[in-house]
Amino acid sequence: MTSARGLRLGRIEVLAVALLAAGTVLGGVGELQQARYSDRPITWVVADFVAGWTFLLTGALAWVRRPDSRVGPILLAIGVDWFVGTNIRSSVDWISHVARTFQGYYEPLIGVLVLAYPTGRVAGRLERSVLIAWFVDQAAWSVAQLVLLRPLSWYGCPTCPDTIDAFIANRQLLETLAPMLLAGSILCAVGVLLLAARRLITAGPAGRRRLVPVAVAALALAVGIVATNGLRLTFVPALFNDPMTAALSYAIDMLAAVAVLFGLLQDRLARTAVADLVIDLRRDAESVVTDPRRLRDALARALGDPTLELFVADPGRSSYRDVAGMPVQLPGSTPRRAVTLIGGEGRPAAAIAHDPALLDDPGLISAVTTAVRLEADNRQLAGEVERQLAELRASRARIVTASDDERRRVERNLHDGAQQRLISLSMELGRLRAAAGRSNDPALAHGLDQLSAQLEAAIEELRELARGILPPILTDAGLGPAVESLALRASVPVEAEVRVPGRLPPAVESTVYFVIAEALANVGRHAHASHVTIRISADQGRVSVAVEDDGIGGAVPARGTGIQGLMDRVGALGGTLRVDSRPGRGTAVRAEVPIPP
Amino acid sequence: MSEPAPIRVAIAEDSVLVREGLVRLLAEAGFEVTAAAADPQGLLRAIDADRPDVIVLDIRLPPTHTDEGLRLAGAVRGSDGPRIGVLLLSQYVEAAYAYQLIESEAAGVGYLLKDRLSDIGELADAIRRVARGGSAMDPSLVAQLLRRRRERNPLDELTDREREVLGLMAEGRTNLAIADRLVITLKTVETHVASIFSKLGLEPEPDDHRRVLAVLTYLRSR
């Protein structure tokens, strides 16, 4: 128990301790009576007390540690009934009567323990029938004793005072019934033993592993009960009262109780396997969750069921595949094979087929499946984020491409429309000027010359505008000629080294071009440089571009929206852009752009 | 003194406005326009049918509207038969295209901005030069090459007049045309040319078109 829970005892703890205390008092008083009135040696009495108390103690412990299982209360009931039976020699009549009425039920209760372990619930019609038969036999036995009287010598105390003389004695009938009832209880005990053996045989490996302690207990108890009742039946009091037989019987009882407790706690230990599983999933999340074989192994380890099968739901979630990836029909649950779905909100992500015994401890399997589901959800979320990120990247790249397409379209429209129209206009104007020159009208000629100059300026401006949108030389001839064109127009000497084999994807070419154009424009505006070097190289799926000047440096990229826009553009293609500009050390604009395959 | 036969010109230009303007302009300027096509195939058919002296074509032509004109120029110049002069027109003048055009042979090629269409005198001059086997490079391109900033610039050693003469040489003009343009004597032009070649460390070139190639190559290399 953790200290936090230890400070405030729960209902179960209080009840368990109360029953333990009550049973102890009951047993103490009863055994004292035994010690006083029976001719049994004191060691025997002490052994009887220790055996009964073992049931009480293990029951209390089991209940507190495993409140989900009814095994604890059953053990406590066995212990209490054990000690009820010790009080049949009470000097107080009613206590003696009560004790006679309720004593002996611990034997069928042990049968319940054996068949109900580890949940404390008896499954199976045959199992329930056998146990009910045993209880009925025991009840008949108690009633017969009460009604027909039984000499105390039956309990190995020939000198005890017979306290129920008042009852009508019918030894004849009792002696007729007794063997039948004893034989009934022996039959029931053997039945329980056989049913326990069947459980053991039909159980899967996980269930078998968990049933081992109770199998030991069942065998021991059945042998003990058959032996003691058989001895009573055969009326061999000498052997029945033999200290060795008794010692053996008590030892068997204690062994059974301790084995059951041990088994239950062992089960609890199995839950720590869940922690191991979580660590497994965490440490090796990538391969364990993505590789169904490794996940299956991890689950089999955690649940202690080597036969565990894992089925992974298809993304469509209506069909399943086995760990080898082959489509399979999800098996239904059978008494010999349980199928548990993993995944929340009615949308299983996987299913496991396993030993149904694992269901005896619902906490264990739900802890394991929850661990797997959490990990799967985590991965699904991570995958979702990854997918959205990839979508975002693709979408940004598409925006760049779309914007380039749009630029190309606008430039083409300008070229085919306005520019041609202005050119044709200038040709007409040229004819008019020629005519005016012949017409000897200097004013007209002068006016037309001015008009022509303005038109030329308009054409020039439109050309520069169109070139700024997207230079046709880049689209038509690629980076080399386009960069040469930029270099020719630059305001400072430019040395360009373009090492690009063939053509690159349009979005990459335009991005590199705009990086250089912007860098050169900034050199012209701010750098006071006397020389610029441009280097472009393409290798290993990337284009690297560097524009370095020998100017004053100290450029702040964030200030220029041009550079910010370029960073966005380069970033959209998954590339990087850096501006190194220490005062006095010149400015270097470097970009790397991946070339999509 | 009989009139010389008019220079025969075929046109390829996809813009109807510009094409028709050109036809009218060239006819008025005394050229014989043998064909006016809208695409490369049309021009090639026209050349086959009636071989012109010069073709005037836009660099951007169908179907892709990129550099069809340039490729067409290469094909026509590479073909057998009497040489056909090529005058390439463009909305933009790009050094890379100019060098591609004169790569092997600057004789009989011209590369002009469409802006020049406004000055029929200049256009006619360019066509005549190309027809003669000379060259016609757009002044704006030459200016760009001359203006280009260089680390160690031998052009700085030229006088202003020499730079002017160098530019006109690069445009493909003859010494006579240069003398005419600058209103100086032919003798003076020849002196300038010799001085320029000496200062730039170039071998003197007797042919005009070879001179263009040498000068343009020089301008590009630095």
Chai-1 contact restraints between the chains, C-beta under 6 A:
chainA,res_idxA,chainB,res_idxB,connection_type,confidence,min_distance_angstrom,max_distance_angstrom,comment,restraint_id
A,H415,B,Q91,contact,1.0,0.0,6.0,A-B,restraint_1
A,Q419,B,Q91,contact,1.0,0.0,6.0,A-B,restraint_2
A,Q420,B,S15,contact,1.0,0.0,6.0,A-B,restraint_3
A,Q420,B,L17,contact,1.0,0.0,6.0,A-B,restraint_4
A,Q420,B,V18,contact,1.0,0.0,6.0,A-B,restraint_5
A,I423,B,V18,contact,1.0,0.0,6.0,A-B,restraint_6
A,I423,B,K114,contact,1.0,0.0,6.0,A-B,restraint_7
A,S424,B,L17,contact,1.0,0.0,6.0,A-B,restraint_8
A,S424,B,V18,contact,1.0,0.0,6.0,A-B,restraint_9
A,S424,B,G21,contact,1.0,0.0,6.0,A-B,restraint_10
A,S426,B,S118,contact,1.0,0.0,6.0,A-B,restraint_11
A,M427,B,G21,contact,1.0,0.0,6.0,A-B,restraint_12
A,M427,B,L25,contact,1.0,0.0,6.0,A-B,restraint_13
A,M427,B,L117,contact,1.0,0.0,6.0,A-B,restraint_14
A,G430,B,S118,contact,1.0,0.0,6.0,A-B,restraint_15
A,G430,B,D119,contact,1.0,0.0,6.0,A-B,restraint_16
A,G430,B,I120,contact,1.0,0.0,6.0,A-B,restraint_17
A,A434,B,I120,contact,1.0,0.0,6.0,A-B,restraint_18
A,S452,B,S118,contact,1.0,0.0,6.0,A-B,restraint_19
A,I459,B,D115,contact,1.0,0.0,6.0,A-B,restraint_20
A,I473,B,E94,contact,1.0,0.0,6.0,A-B,restraint_21
A,D476,B,T66,contact,1.0,0.0,6.0,A-B,restraint_22
A,D476,B,D67,contact,1.0,0.0,6.0,A-B,restraint_23
A,A477,B,A96,contact,1.0,0.0,6.0,A-B,restraint_24
A,P481,B,A96,contact,1.0,0.0,6.0,A-B,restraint_25
A,E484,B,A95,contact,1.0,0.0,6.0,A-B,restraint_26
A,E484,B,A96,contact,1.0,0.0,6.0,A-B,restraint_27
A,S485,B,E94,contact,1.0,0.0,6.0,A-B,restraint_28
A,L488,B,A95,contact,1.0,0.0,6.0,A-B,restraint_29
A,L488,B,Q144,contact,1.0,0.0,6.0,A-B,restraint_30
A,L488,B,R148,contact,1.0,0.0,6.0,A-B,restraint_31
A,V492,B,R149,contact,1.0,0.0,6.0,A-B,restraint_32
A,P493,B,R149,contact,1.0,0.0,6.0,A-B,restraint_33
A,P493,B,R150,contact,1.0,0.0,6.0,A-B,restraint_34
A,P493,B,E151,contact,1.0,0.0,6.0,A-B,restraint_35
